[in-house]
Amino acid sequence: MRGNELLDKMELIDSVYVEAADAMPKRRRAAWLRWCAAAACLSLLAIAGIGLARKDDSVRVSIGGIPREYKNMDITAGESAMEWPWEYKTVSEQYTTLAMDGEEFLSRGPVAASRVGDALGRYDVGGYDAYTGQEHHMTVEVHRVIGISEDKIVAAELDGGYYVFGHGGYAPPADLGQMLDDYSLERTLPLEHFTEYDGYEEKGHFRLKDDAYVWEVLNACRSAEFIKDDGWTENGRSLSFTATSDALGVYKGVFRVTEDGYIWTNVFDYAYLFRIGREAAERIFSYAAENGIEAEPEPYTSSLAGTLAEITDRYILVDDTILCSDEKEGMRFKIYLDDVRISRHIEFEGIAVGDVVVVSFTGGIDAEGGNVVEGACSLARGYLSEEGVSVPE
């Protein structure tokens, strides 16, 4: 795998929507991009926190659960598409393809050992170093992922951990039932957090305590055929469930139910569409309306910005004083360097104390532990102006 194919599979790409759109057949991309225009616009992070309130010259936001009052400015950043030297990649960035019984599988992300089943054998995984032009290969143990067809997804053992590899070909299921069975979706894909849309306008964010009824309705629609209509669009009301599953190797994809009776998802990289009918869709909408609890939105990643105040062998400290309405309210946040996705920016790019930086993360912030940023996955040099902090593409 070379060039853009390799970049598309890197974990640093900030948007699952852009990644999946590039992976799907061109004939599907236009509708896909219309669906996800709002979610894909990570170039305008707006501090990538949750807005709480606004004053004339400030905005209150939640950064990883910690309320902050910042100057009324934006944080903007382009997509990260850095091609790293081999030694600065994570193991799943290094080995991106798996060849098994004449079929190619592509890396999708880590999976918990509890999801891993019986061994299937030893197979070749490969990667490409664009800096040296060298291909890398090694033989690894490959396992089933419990409950999922090995024709669709497997787990490879790499560097002491397990990583999901999904079949790289475009082979949509015949009907909804086949998709449910092939991937054991009821067990592997929780449908808890959702956003209600009217057309492309967000109407609210909610979560369900129990998604069993949603799956009951979907299982009653098993005969719903896969739709190949290239011209399909949907502009009415819809419920867009956040689709995250380590068993499937998907992080914050989309599983959408439309009021006019369609299921649309990008969970498997390609756009899959099924018609379940208005009656089934109405049952899901009614259940969501009666049982949905208002919740904060779930951004693809959260971000914080500030000045790099300290670098040690174990962590860095980022000070957000430059963003604060009152400089006395500045705070320092700790980001550990045990993840190469953070440490490589310091070592390879030469980011130094005094630089303005933007940190992307997928977890929260442990205030009691010293404002530790959890799930930090990217660090970038930023530039401060009157408009805010920007990270050039």
C-alpha positions in Angstrom: 0.0 0.0 0.0 1.5 3.3 -1.1 0.8 7.0 -1.2 -2.8 8.1 -0.4 -3.9 4.5 0.3 -1.4 4.4 3.2 -2.3 7.9 4.4 -6.0 7.0 4.4 -5.4 4.2 6.9 -3.3 6.2 9.3 -4.8 6.7 12.7 -3.9 10.4 12.7 -6.5 11.3 10.0 -8.9 13.3 12.1 -12.2 12.5 10.3 -13.7 9.1 9.9 -16.0 10.7 7.5 -13.3 11.8 5.1 -11.5 8.5 5.5 -14.5 6.4 4.7 -15.5 8.6 1.8 -12.2 8.1 0.2 -12.4 4.4 0.6 -15.8 3.9 -1.0 -16.5 3.7 -4.7 -16.6 7.1 -6.4 -20.2 6.6 -7.4 -21.1 6.7 -3.6 -19.1 9.6 -2.5 -21.4 12.5 -3.4 -24.3 11.4 -1.3 -21.9 10.4 1.5 -20.2 13.8 1.6 -23.6 15.6 1.7 -24.6 13.4 4.6 -21.5 14.2 6.7 -20.6 17.8 5.7 -21.1 19.1 9.2 -19.2 16.2 10.9 -16.4 16.4 8.4 -15.7 20.0 8.9 -13.0 19.5 11.5 -11.1 22.4 10.0 -13.2 24.6 12.2 -12.9 23.1 15.6 -14.3 26.1 17.5 -12.1 25.1 20.4 -13.5 21.6 19.8 -15.2 21.8 23.2 -18.8 22.0 24.1 -20.1 25.6 24.1 -21.8 26.5 27.4 -22.5 30.2 27.3 -21.3 33.3 25.6 -20.5 36.8 26.8 -19.8 39.9 24.7 -16.1 39.1 24.4 -15.8 35.6 25.7 -17.1 32.1 25.3 -17.5 29.4 28.0 -16.6 25.9 26.8 -16.1 22.5 28.2 -12.6 21.1 27.5 -12.7 17.4 28.4 -15.4 18.1 31.0 -13.6 21.1 32.5 -15.4 24.4 32.0 -13.2 27.2 30.7 -13.9 30.8 29.8 -11.9 31.8 26.7 -11.6 34.9 24.5 -14.2 34.9 21.8 -11.9 33.3 19.2 -11.8 30.1 17.1 -9.3 27.3 16.9 -8.9 26.1 13.3 -7.0 23.2 12.0 -6.7 21.3 8.7 -6.7 17.6 8.4 -3.6 15.8 9.6 -2.1 13.8 6.7 1.5 13.5 7.9 3.5 10.7 6.3 5.8 9.6 9.2 9.1 7.7 8.9 8.7 4.1 9.7 10.2 4.3 13.2 7.7 7.0 14.2 4.6 5.0 13.3 2.4 2.9 15.5 2.4 -0.8 14.6 -1.0 -0.5 13.0 0.2 2.4 10.9 3.3 0.3 9.9 1.5 -2.8 8.9 -1.6 -1.9 7.0 -2.4 -4.9 4.8 -3.0 -8.6 5.6 -3.0 -11.3 2.9 -5.1 -14.3 3.8 -6.1 -17.1 1.4 -5.8 -14.9 -1.6 -7.8 -12.0 -0.1 -6.6 -8.6 1.1 -7.6 -7.2 4.5 -6.9 -3.6 5.6 -6.1 -2.4 9.1 -8.9 -0.8 11.0 -7.6 -0.3 14.6 -7.0 -2.1 17.9 -9.3 -4.6 19.4 -9.6 -5.9 23.0 -8.2 -9.3 23.7 -11.6 -10.3 25.1 -13.0 -10.0 21.6 -10.4 -12.3 20.1 -11.4 -15.9 19.3 -9.8 -19.0 17.8 -6.6 -18.9 15.8 -7.0 -19.1 12.0 -3.3 -19.6 11.2 -0.2 -17.5 10.4 -0.4 -15.0 7.6 1.6 -12.2 6.0 1.1 -8.5 7.0 2.8 -5.8 5.1 3.6 -2.1 5.1 5.4 0.5 3.1 8.0 3.1 4.2 7.5 6.1 1.9 10.8 7.7 3.1 13.0 4.8 2.1 10.8 3.1 -0.5 11.1 -0.2 1.4 8.4 -2.7 1.9 8.1 -4.5 5.2 6.6 -7.9 5.8 6.3 -10.3 8.7 4.2 -13.4 9.5 1.8 -13.1 12.4 -0.9 -15.1 14.1 -4.4 -14.3 12.9 -7.6 -15.0 14.9 -11.3 -14.8 14.5 -13.1 -11.9 16.1 -15.8 -13.5 18.3 -19.2 -13.6 16.6 -18.0 -12.1 13.3 -17.4 -13.9 10.0 -13.7 -14.4 9.3 -14.6 -13.5 5.6 -15.3 -10.0 6.8 -13.1 -9.2 9.8 -10.2 -10.8 11.6 -7.7 -9.9 14.3 -3.9 -10.0 13.8 -1.5 -10.2 16.7 1.0 -7.4 16.4 3.6 -6.3 19.0 1.7 -8.0 21.8 -1.7 -6.6 21.0 -4.5 -7.4 18.6 -5.6 -5.3 15.7 -8.7 -5.6 13.5 -8.3 -6.1 9.7 -11.4 -5.8 7.5 -11.8 -7.2 4.0 -10.7 -4.6 1.5 -13.2 -5.4 -1.3 -16.6 -4.0 -2.0 -19.0 -6.9 -1.3 -22.2 -5.6 0.2 -24.6 -8.0 1.8 -27.7 -9.2 0.0 -30.0 -7.9 2.7 -30.0 -6.4 6.2 -30.2 -9.8 7.8 -27.0 -10.9 6.2 -25.2 -7.8 7.5 -26.6 -8.3 11.0 -25.4 -11.9 11.0 -22.0 -11.4 9.4 -21.0 -8.8 12.0 -23.2 -9.8 14.9 -24.2 -6.2 15.0 -26.6 -6.5 17.9 -23.6 -7.6 20.1 -20.8 -5.7 18.5 -22.3 -2.2 17.7 -24.1 -0.3 20.5 -26.6 2.2 19.3 -26.8 4.5 22.3 -25.8 8.1 21.4 -27.7 9.7 18.6 -28.3 13.1 17.0 -31.7 14.1 15.6 -31.6 15.9 12.3 -34.2 17.8 10.3 -32.6 17.7 6.9 -29.0 18.7 7.6 -29.9 20.8 10.7 -29.1 19.3 14.1 -32.1 19.4 16.4 -30.5 17.8 19.5 -28.2 15.2 21.0 -29.5 12.3 23.0 -28.6 8.9 24.4 -30.5 5.7 25.1 -30.0 3.6 28.2 -31.0 0.5 26.3 -30.9 -0.1 22.5 -32.5 -3.6 22.7 -35.8 -2.3 21.2 -33.9 -0.7 18.2 -32.3 -4.1 17.4 -35.7 -5.8 17.8 -37.1 -3.6 15.1 -34.1 -4.1 12.9 -34.2 -7.8 13.3 -37.8 -7.8 12.1 -36.6 -6.1 8.9 -34.0 -8.8 8.0 -35.4 -9.2 4.5 -34.7 -5.5 3.7 -32.6 -5.6 0.5 -29.4 -3.8 -0.1 -30.1 -0.8 -2.4 -27.8 0.0 -5.2 -29.6 3.2 -6.2 -26.8 5.7 -6.9 -29.2 8.7 -6.9 -30.6 8.2 -3.4 -30.8 11.3 -1.2 -32.6 12.0 2.0 -33.5 15.5 3.2 -36.2 14.8 5.9 -35.9 13.9 9.6 -33.3 11.3 10.6 -31.7 9.8 13.7 -27.9 9.5 13.3 -26.4 7.0 15.8 -22.8 7.3 16.7 -21.2 4.0 15.7 -18.2 3.0 17.7 -17.0 -0.6 18.1 -13.6 -2.0 18.8 -14.7 -5.5 17.5 -15.4 -3.9 14.1 -12.5 -1.5 14.3 -14.8 1.5 13.8 -14.6 4.8 15.7 -17.5 7.2 15.6 -18.9 6.1 12.3 -22.6 6.7 11.3 -25.6 4.4 11.6 -28.6 6.5 10.4 -32.3 5.8 10.4 -34.4 8.0 8.2 -38.0 9.0 8.8 -39.0 7.8 5.3 -37.8 4.3 6.1 -34.1 3.8 5.2 -31.0 2.6 7.1 -27.7 4.1 5.9 -24.3 3.4 7.4 -20.6 3.8 6.7 -19.5 1.4 9.5 -17.9 -0.9 6.9 -16.1 2.0 5.0 -18.5 1.7 2.1 -21.9 3.3 2.0 -24.6 0.7 2.7 -28.2 1.5 2.2 -31.3 -0.6 3.1 -35.1 0.2 3.0 -36.8 -1.0 6.2 -40.1 0.9 5.5 -41.8 3.8 7.1 -43.6 1.8 9.7 -40.4 0.3 11.1 -38.7 3.7 11.0 -41.6 5.2 12.9 -41.2 2.6 15.7 -37.6 3.5 16.1 -38.4 7.2 16.1 -41.1 6.8 18.7 -38.9 4.8 21.0 -36.1 7.4 20.6 -38.5 10.2 21.4 -39.9 8.5 24.5 -36.6 7.1 25.8 -33.9 9.5 24.6 -32.2 11.5 27.3 -30.6 14.9 26.4 -26.8 14.6 26.1 -23.8 16.6 25.1 -22.6 16.2 21.5 -19.8 13.7 20.8 -17.2 15.3 18.6 -14.9 13.0 16.7 -12.1 14.3 18.8 -11.9 17.0 21.5 -9.1 19.6 21.4 -7.3 22.0 23.6 -4.8 24.7 22.7 -2.2 26.7 24.5 1.5 27.3 24.9 3.9 24.3 25.4 5.1 25.2 28.8 7.3 22.2 29.7 8.8 19.1 28.2 10.1 16.2 30.3 11.0 12.6 29.5 7.5 11.4 30.5 5.1 14.2 29.7 4.5 17.7 28.3 2.5 20.6 29.9 0.3 22.8 27.8 -0.8 26.2 29.3 -4.0 27.7 28.0 -3.5 31.2 29.4 -3.2 32.8 25.9 -6.9 31.8 25.3 -8.3 32.9 28.7 -10.4 36.1 29.1 -8.7 36.5 32.4 -5.0 35.5 32.3 -5.1 34.7 36.0 -7.5 31.8 35.2 -4.9 30.0 33.0 -4.5 26.2 33.6 -1.9 23.7 32.7 -2.7 20.3 31.2 -0.5 17.2 31.3 -0.1 15.0 28.2 2.0 11.9 28.6 4.5 10.9 26.0 4.1 7.1 26.2 2.0 7.2 23.0 4.2 7.6 19.9 1.4 9.6 18.2 2.3 12.4 20.7 6.0 11.9 21.3 6.9 11.9 17.5 5.8 15.5 17.1 8.3 16.6 19.8 11.1 14.4 18.4 10.6 14.5 14.7 9.0 17.9 14.1 11.0 19.7 16.7 8.1 21.3 18.6 9.6 23.1 21.5 8.8 25.0 24.8 7.1 28.3 23.9 5.4 27.0 20.8 1.6 27.3 20.5 0.1 23.8 20.1 -3.2 22.1 19.6 -3.8 18.7 21.2 -6.5 16.3 20.0 -7.8 13.7 22.3 -10.6 11.1 22.6 -11.1 10.8 26.3 -11.7 13.2 29.2 -9.4 15.2 31.5 -8.5 13.8 34.9 -8.7 16.9 37.0 -7.9 15.1 40.3 -4.8 13.5 38.8 -3.3 16.8 37.7 -5.4 17.7 34.6 -4.1 14.7 32.7 -5.4 14.6 29.1 -6.8 11.1 28.4 -6.6 9.5 25.0 -4.3 12.1 23.4 -3.9 11.1 19.8 -2.4 14.1 18.0 -0.2 17.2 18.6 0.3 20.0 16.2 2.1 23.4 16.1 -0.4 26.2 16.1 -0.2 29.9 15.2 -1.9 32.6 17.3 -3.6 35.6 15.7 -6.5 38.0 16.6 -8.9 35.5 15.2 -7.6 32.6 17.3 -5.3 29.7 17.0 -4.8 28.0 13.6 -3.0 24.9 12.4 -2.1 25.0 8.8 -2.9 22.0 6.6 
